[in-house]
Each structure stands twice: as structure tokens, then as C-alpha cells.
Amino acid sequence: MQIVYFFRKPQAQYHSIERVFNLIINSLPADMSPAIYKLKSGNKGLLSRLKALLEIVKNKGDYNHITGDIYYVAMVLPRKGLVVTYHDLESLVRSGGLRSKVLKWFWVTLPARRAQAVTVISEHTKKLVVDWSGIPENKIHVIPNPLPNGFTYHPKSILPNKPALLVIGTKYNKNLERIVEAVSGLSCRLIIAGRLSDLQKELLEKHHVEFENLVGATDDQIIDAYKRSDFLCFPSLFEGFGMPIIEAQAIGRPVITSNLGAMKEVAGGAALLVDPNSIADIKAGIVKLLEDNELRAILVEKGLENALKFDAKALAGKYAKVYENLTNEV
């Protein structure tokens, strides 16, 4: 069986979908024959998208998989053998007006109805697809994102005098501002991955928070940051998945994350959950992890077990079953 994987036009700043499916494709069973097609058009504008549709028609196979972001191309692919994968739909959740309605139709409703099978990365995303498309739940397969390579157990049992809290991301939803206020006055420091704004720098200085800032870090530098940290502080306001949670768990670090959406699901009962909108609750969670040695040990043990669920080979096997079932449906 050959499956044609359609990827969006390559852009340097966007690569998460490509990373996920490269891991899956490289882990497929030997009897699966993957072919990758990366669009040369289609990233913006009507003309660009029309060109993308022509590319799709010329390069389609018997089995086609839209890996993400370019969902509108489903309209020119046959239903038989078509799989569509949905990742992060949070931007559509938070947008409104006519543009949002149009995007929901061409990115979710139409492609989901047209596809023979739909995969999503979480139960949270599954609910959104069902609500917006009206397709039956049994048409949707929940297959989470795989753990990237290089994230292996690196024990760190002794808590230093000034523990390091790892913060991944500086965008609005990453909730850095509340984290800074939460750690104010505590004996700890932050390792922040992501470019800081001037306002964020001023806030860190105002609250006398010691920090290290990693900008444009390589994969190896990010893995090293996990190893050097004492736990992950990830009380994000919203996420389509929450990859840092399982990355930290695989390294062997306790995790603080949000008590809502996909994060609670991905954490798998192996993280300390807090209300991301409450500075007091975030602070209480940080203090609890700083003071409770037993809790940290329990979270590390449970986290290592949870991270095993995100093995690329096992998840590739789930995709293989989806493809195999396509041949059995009328």
C-alpha cells in the first residue's frame, strides 16, 4: 500500500507538523510505502491556493493523507482512501466573525465530511471536529503526537538551593507573565526558551526573578535545558496538544501544567494541575513541588510511564491500522 502524504509549502518558521509526520513515516511497517509531496504553493492568497489544488490533482495517489494546515485541498481528492489529520484548532476557537466561519468550513467541516477517515491528536480536538463538522465520532481516530528523538531519561534526584524551572515559549498563551509573578519572592530561577519582549524583560526585572533566556535554541540545546532544569512549569492558557509535557516526563522531570483542555489529557494523571488564570494557584503548585520530595518522585515515576504511550513506532502502527481499514470500507 502506497500512501501519499501532502505537506504544506515549507516555511522556516513552521515545522511542527513536518516533524511529527517524519517520525511517523519513518516508523511505518515495512509493507507501507510512503510518498511525500510538499506543496510549492498554497500558503496564502486565492491564486496561490488554486495553484496548490492543481498540484494536488497531479500528484494524488490511491491513498492520500493531508497531514495538516492545507485542509482545503480535500475538495479535489477522492473520498476513497482520503485521511485528514487535525492538530491545533485553538486559533479557530478564539476567532470570530465571517472569516472564522469561512475558515471553519474550508478547514474543518468540508474536509472532515469528505475524508474517509479523520485522525486527531487529542480527545479535545476530536470534540471540536465533531461539533463543527457533524461527522460521527467513530469516523475519528485519536492518535497523539509522537515523542521526538533524543528525549531519554536523565535522572536528577537532588534539588539544588535555587531550583531551575523550565518555561517553554514566550507567546501570550504560554502564560509567562503569570509565571513571573508566581515565582516572585521564591528561591528559584527560570530557564526561558523563546524570545522575550521588552515588557516581559521589564516584568522579570521588576520582580527580581533570576533567569536564563534561550533564543533560537537548537534541538540539542533544548534537550540540555530539560536536563539542567528541576521541573517544567507549563501552565499554558491553551494548547492543541502540549508536547513539552511529555518531553519533560521522558527526561524525568516533574511537570506543572494547566487543568484544562489537551494539557490535562496529555499529562495522563502524571502532572500537578493548576488553574492557569490564577497566579495564586500557579504559585501554590510551584511551592508544593519545591517542598514535597515525595510528590516530585511520584510525578517522575508516573511521567516516565506516561511518556511510553507516545512512542513513534507504536503510534505509526495505529496509523497503519487506519490505512488498512480504508480498503475494507465501501
Backbone torsions as a table, in degrees:
resi	resn	phi	psi	omega
1	MET	NA	126.0	175.7
2	GLN	-104.8	129.9	177.5
3	ILE	-114.6	127.0	176.0
4	VAL	-92.1	119.2	178.5
5	TYR	-96.1	120.7	179.2
6	PHE	-98.7	120.8	177.8
7	PHE	-107.9	151.2	174.9
8	ARG	-63.1	167.2	176.0
9	LYS	-60.9	129.4	-178.2
10	PRO	-58.8	133.2	175.6
11	GLN	-138.6	132.2	-172.2
12	ALA	-55.7	-35.7	-174.3
13	GLN	-83.9	-8.4	-179.2
14	TYR	-124.1	117.0	-178.1
15	HIS	-149.4	4.9	-175.0
16	SER	-66.3	-41.7	179.7
17	ILE	-64.0	-43.3	-180.0
18	GLU	-61.7	-41.3	179.2
19	ARG	-62.6	-45.7	-179.3
20	VAL	-58.4	-50.0	-173.9
21	PHE	-79.0	-23.5	171.7
22	ASN	-63.1	-40.1	176.7
23	LEU	-63.7	-44.0	-179.9
24	ILE	-64.7	-49.0	-177.2
25	ILE	-59.8	-41.6	-179.2
26	ASN	-71.5	-11.6	-177.8
27	SER	-110.9	6.7	-178.8
28	LEU	-67.6	153.8	175.8
29	PRO	-58.3	156.5	-174.6
30	ALA	-62.1	-26.4	-178.0
31	ASP	-83.5	0.8	174.9
32	MET	-96.9	132.4	-177.9
33	SER	-116.2	96.7	-177.5
34	PRO	-82.6	144.0	172.4
35	ALA	-130.0	132.2	-176.6
36	ILE	-106.9	130.5	172.4
37	TYR	-124.4	121.9	177.9
38	LYS	-101.8	124.6	-178.5
39	LEU	-60.8	146.1	174.7
40	LYS	-98.6	-10.4	179.7
41	SER	-136.2	-173.7	168.6
42	GLY	94.7	7.4	-177.8
43	ASN	-84.3	-25.1	175.6
44	LYS	-166.1	154.4	178.0
45	GLY	84.3	150.2	-177.4
46	LEU	-65.9	-46.6	-178.5
47	LEU	-61.5	-42.8	179.2
48	SER	-60.7	-40.0	-178.7
49	ARG	-72.5	-34.0	175.7
50	LEU	-64.9	-39.5	175.7
51	LYS	-62.4	-38.3	179.0
52	ALA	-63.2	-38.9	179.0
53	LEU	-62.6	-39.5	177.2
54	LEU	-64.3	-39.6	177.3
55	GLU	-60.9	-42.9	-178.4
56	ILE	-62.5	-46.5	-179.0
57	VAL	-59.7	-40.8	-177.1
58	LYS	-72.2	-23.4	-172.0
59	ASN	-116.8	7.7	-178.8
60	LYS	-69.0	155.9	177.1
61	GLY	-120.8	-166.0	176.0
62	ASP	-73.9	-30.9	177.2
63	TYR	-126.0	124.6	-173.6
64	ASN	-127.8	138.2	-177.7
65	HIS	-128.1	115.2	174.1
66	ILE	-85.7	112.6	-170.6
67	THR	-80.2	-16.8	178.0
68	GLY	148.9	156.7	171.1
69	ASP	74.9	-33.6	-177.0
70	ILE	-107.7	42.9	-171.4
71	TYR	-60.4	-29.5	-177.4
72	TYR	-59.2	-21.7	-178.1
73	VAL	-69.2	-9.7	178.1
74	ALA	-59.6	-24.9	-175.4
75	MET	-66.9	-19.5	179.7
76	VAL	-109.7	8.5	176.9
77	LEU	-106.1	142.9	178.4
78	PRO	-65.7	146.8	-180.0
79	ARG	-63.3	-43.0	-178.4
80	LYS	-62.7	120.6	178.5
81	GLY	86.1	10.5	-178.1
82	LEU	-99.7	126.8	175.7
83	VAL	-119.7	136.0	177.6
84	VAL	-123.7	132.4	178.8
85	THR	-111.5	129.6	177.2
86	TYR	-107.4	133.8	179.8
87	HIS	-107.1	-106.9	-175.0
88	ASP	-93.7	112.9	178.4
89	LEU	-106.5	13.2	-174.2
90	GLU	-63.3	-32.0	179.9
91	SER	-64.5	-34.2	177.7
92	LEU	-73.9	-30.6	177.7
93	VAL	-62.4	-37.4	-172.4
94	ARG	-97.5	3.2	177.2
95	SER	-103.5	163.1	-178.3
96	GLY	-144.3	-177.7	177.5
97	GLY	83.7	-173.4	-176.4
98	LEU	-64.0	-41.1	-178.7
99	ARG	-58.6	-41.4	179.8
100	SER	-63.6	-41.2	179.8
101	LYS	-64.4	-40.1	179.2
102	VAL	-65.4	-45.4	-179.9
103	LEU	-62.2	-43.5	179.5
104	LYS	-60.2	-37.8	-179.0
105	TRP	-67.9	-49.8	-175.0
106	PHE	-82.0	-21.8	-178.4
107	TRP	-97.9	-26.6	-175.7
108	VAL	-124.1	-61.9	-171.9
109	THR	-57.9	-56.7	-176.8
110	LEU	-64.7	-51.7	-178.9
111	PRO	-61.9	-40.7	-178.5
112	ALA	-65.0	-38.2	178.8
113	ARG	-71.2	-33.6	-176.8
114	ARG	-77.3	-33.7	-175.6
115	ALA	-65.3	149.2	173.6
116	GLN	-76.4	-32.3	177.5
117	ALA	-144.3	148.1	178.6
118	VAL	-124.1	136.4	172.1
119	THR	-118.6	148.5	178.8
120	VAL	-135.4	160.1	-174.9
121	ILE	-90.7	-7.5	179.8
122	SER	-160.5	161.8	174.4
123	GLU	-63.2	-32.4	177.9
124	HIS	-59.4	-46.8	178.5
125	THR	-69.4	-35.6	178.6
126	LYS	-57.9	-44.0	-179.6
127	LYS	-61.2	-40.8	179.2
128	LEU	-63.8	-43.6	-179.5
129	VAL	-63.7	-42.9	178.2
130	VAL	-62.2	-45.9	-178.0
131	ASP	-62.3	-39.8	-174.1
132	TRP	-87.7	-24.5	-175.8
133	SER	-107.8	-26.2	-178.1
134	GLY	76.4	10.1	179.5
135	ILE	-75.8	155.0	179.9
136	PRO	-67.0	147.3	-177.9
137	GLU	-61.8	-31.2	-177.0
138	ASN	-72.8	-5.2	174.9
139	LYS	-85.4	-11.9	-174.2
140	ILE	-107.4	131.7	179.8
141	HIS	-114.1	125.0	179.0
142	VAL	-88.4	112.1	178.1
143	ILE	-130.5	107.5	-175.9
144	PRO	-68.7	167.5	176.4
145	ASN	-70.1	146.2	179.1
146	PRO	-80.7	152.2	174.6
147	LEU	-68.1	129.7	178.8
148	PRO	-64.4	161.8	177.8
149	ASN	-67.3	149.7	174.0
150	GLY	97.4	-10.7	-178.7
151	PHE	-94.0	90.0	-178.8
152	THR	-121.6	159.4	-174.0
153	TYR	-58.0	129.1	178.6
154	HIS	-137.3	90.3	-172.4
155	PRO	-61.0	145.5	176.0
156	LYS	-152.4	91.5	-170.2
157	SER	-91.1	-26.0	-175.2
158	ILE	-94.3	125.7	178.9
159	LEU	-85.1	123.4	-179.4
160	PRO	-72.0	174.1	179.7
161	ASN	-61.6	-34.3	178.0
162	LYS	-126.2	86.3	-176.6
163	PRO	-60.7	150.9	-179.9
164	ALA	-102.9	125.3	176.6
165	LEU	-101.2	123.3	179.4
166	LEU	-87.3	129.6	177.3
167	VAL	-120.3	119.1	-178.4
168	ILE	-101.3	112.4	176.6
169	GLY	99.1	145.8	-178.7
170	THR	-124.9	3.7	178.6
171	LYS	-69.3	167.8	-175.2
172	TYR	-49.3	-46.7	-174.8
173	ASN	-69.3	-16.8	-178.7
174	LYS	-75.3	-12.8	167.8
175	ASN	68.8	28.7	-177.2
176	LEU	-59.4	-38.2	-176.7
177	GLU	-59.9	-42.8	178.6
178	ARG	-70.6	-34.5	177.4
179	ILE	-62.0	-44.5	-179.9
180	VAL	-59.2	-45.9	179.4
181	GLU	-66.5	-33.3	-179.1
182	ALA	-68.1	-35.5	-177.2
183	VAL	-88.7	-5.3	179.0
184	SER	-57.0	125.0	179.4
185	GLY	88.8	-7.1	179.4
186	LEU	-93.3	151.8	179.1
187	SER	-85.7	80.0	177.8
188	CYS	-158.8	170.3	178.7
189	ARG	-135.0	164.2	-178.0
190	LEU	-112.3	139.9	164.8
191	ILE	-108.7	111.4	-172.9
192	ILE	-109.3	119.0	177.5
193	ALA	-98.0	114.5	-178.1
194	GLY	134.2	152.7	-177.5
195	ARG	-72.4	127.1	179.6
196	LEU	-85.2	140.4	173.1
197	SER	-80.6	165.6	177.6
198	ASP	-61.4	-38.1	179.6
199	LEU	-65.9	-38.5	178.1
200	GLN	-66.6	-39.5	176.8
201	LYS	-63.3	-41.1	179.0
202	GLU	-64.4	-39.0	180.0
203	LEU	-66.0	-42.0	177.6
204	LEU	-61.7	-41.4	179.3
205	GLU	-68.9	-41.3	-179.6
206	LYS	-59.1	-40.2	-177.2
207	HIS	-94.5	7.5	175.9
208	HIS	55.1	43.6	-179.4
209	VAL	-93.3	122.5	176.5
210	GLU	-74.8	133.1	-177.4
211	PHE	-149.6	158.8	172.4
212	GLU	-122.2	133.9	-176.8
213	ASN	-115.3	123.2	177.5
214	LEU	-105.3	115.6	-179.8
215	VAL	-117.2	129.7	-179.2
216	GLY	63.8	33.5	-176.7
217	ALA	-67.7	144.6	174.9
218	THR	-76.6	169.5	177.2
219	ASP	-58.1	-43.5	-179.2
220	ASP	-64.4	-37.1	178.8
221	GLN	-68.3	-35.9	176.9
222	ILE	-67.3	-43.8	177.5
223	ILE	-60.6	-41.3	178.1
224	ASP	-62.8	-37.0	178.6
225	ALA	-64.3	-40.4	175.1
226	TYR	-60.0	-44.2	-177.7
227	LYS	-65.3	-38.3	-178.2
228	ARG	-77.6	-19.3	-179.1
229	SER	-78.6	165.8	177.2
230	ASP	-104.6	-27.6	166.7
231	PHE	-164.0	163.1	-179.4
232	LEU	-92.6	130.2	175.5
233	CYS	-110.2	103.7	-171.0
234	PHE	-134.0	57.1	179.1
235	PRO	-85.2	62.2	-175.5
236	SER	-67.4	150.9	179.6
237	LEU	-74.8	-33.6	174.8
238	PHE	-162.7	146.6	179.1
239	GLU	-149.0	147.0	173.0
240	GLY	-77.6	-23.9	179.8
241	PHE	-145.8	-73.5	-178.6
242	GLY	109.0	52.0	-177.9
243	MET	-54.3	-38.8	180.0
244	PRO	-54.9	-26.9	-179.4
245	ILE	-61.3	-51.4	-177.6
246	ILE	-77.6	-25.4	174.9
247	GLU	-63.4	-46.0	178.2
248	ALA	-64.7	-42.1	-180.0
249	GLN	-62.4	-39.6	-179.7
250	ALA	-67.3	-34.0	177.6
251	ILE	-71.6	-28.2	-178.8
252	GLY	102.3	38.5	178.9
253	ARG	-116.4	137.9	174.5
254	PRO	-62.5	152.7	-175.5
255	VAL	-127.2	133.6	165.7
256	ILE	-107.4	126.2	177.7
257	THR	-145.9	-179.3	-173.3
258	SER	-78.4	151.4	-177.7
259	ASN	-92.0	31.2	-177.2
260	LEU	-145.7	164.4	173.2
261	GLY	57.2	-148.8	-175.8
262	ALA	-66.6	-27.1	-177.6
263	MET	-62.8	-45.5	178.1
264	LYS	-60.5	-39.0	-179.8
265	GLU	-67.8	-49.0	-177.9
266	VAL	-63.9	-35.8	-178.2
267	ALA	-61.6	-25.9	173.0
268	GLY	60.7	35.0	-179.9
269	GLY	71.6	15.4	-176.1
270	ALA	-121.5	34.2	177.7
271	ALA	-147.1	159.7	174.2
272	LEU	-87.2	117.7	-175.5
273	LEU	-95.6	137.1	-179.8
274	VAL	-134.6	163.0	174.7
275	ASP	-79.8	113.4	-175.1
276	PRO	-69.0	-15.0	179.7
277	ASN	-89.4	-3.9	-176.7
278	SER	-114.0	113.0	176.4
279	ILE	-61.0	-40.1	-179.1
280	ALA	-62.4	-39.8	-178.9
281	ASP	-71.7	-37.8	176.4
282	ILE	-62.9	-44.0	180.0
283	LYS	-62.5	-43.8	-180.0
284	ALA	-61.4	-38.9	178.3
285	GLY	-65.6	-42.4	178.9
286	ILE	-63.2	-45.8	179.8
287	VAL	-61.0	-41.1	-179.4
288	LYS	-61.5	-43.7	179.7
289	LEU	-69.7	-34.0	178.6
290	LEU	-65.9	-34.0	-171.9
291	GLU	-98.6	-21.8	-171.5
292	ASP	-105.4	93.7	-179.8
293	ASN	-61.3	-39.6	-178.1
294	GLU	-65.4	-42.3	179.6
295	LEU	-62.3	-43.1	178.8
296	ARG	-59.4	-43.5	-179.5
297	ALA	-64.1	-41.2	179.1
298	ILE	-63.6	-43.8	-178.9
299	LEU	-66.1	-36.1	177.2
300	VAL	-64.0	-47.0	-179.2
301	GLU	-62.1	-47.4	179.8
302	LYS	-67.6	-34.6	180.0
303	GLY	-65.6	-41.7	177.5
304	LEU	-60.9	-40.1	178.6
305	GLU	-66.9	-42.5	-179.8
306	ASN	-64.6	-38.9	-177.5
307	ALA	-62.1	-25.8	179.7
308	LEU	-63.8	-23.4	-179.0
309	LYS	-69.5	-13.3	-173.6
310	PHE	-108.1	26.6	177.8
311	ASP	-67.6	130.4	-175.0
312	ALA	-60.3	-41.8	-177.6
313	LYS	-65.3	-41.8	179.0
314	ALA	-64.8	-40.8	-179.4
315	LEU	-71.8	-34.6	174.8
316	ALA	-62.0	-34.7	176.3
317	GLY	-63.2	-34.7	177.4
318	LYS	-68.8	-39.0	175.4
319	TYR	-64.1	-39.8	179.2
320	ALA	-58.7	-39.4	178.4
321	LYS	-65.4	-37.6	176.9
322	VAL	-60.9	-46.4	-179.4
323	TYR	-63.6	-42.4	-179.9
324	GLU	-62.3	-37.2	-179.7
325	ASN	-69.0	-22.5	179.5
326	LEU	-61.9	-35.1	-177.1
327	THR	-73.8	-19.0	-176.9
328	ASN	-93.1	-12.3	-179.0
329	GLU	-91.0	145.1	178.6
330	VAL	-77.2	NA	NA
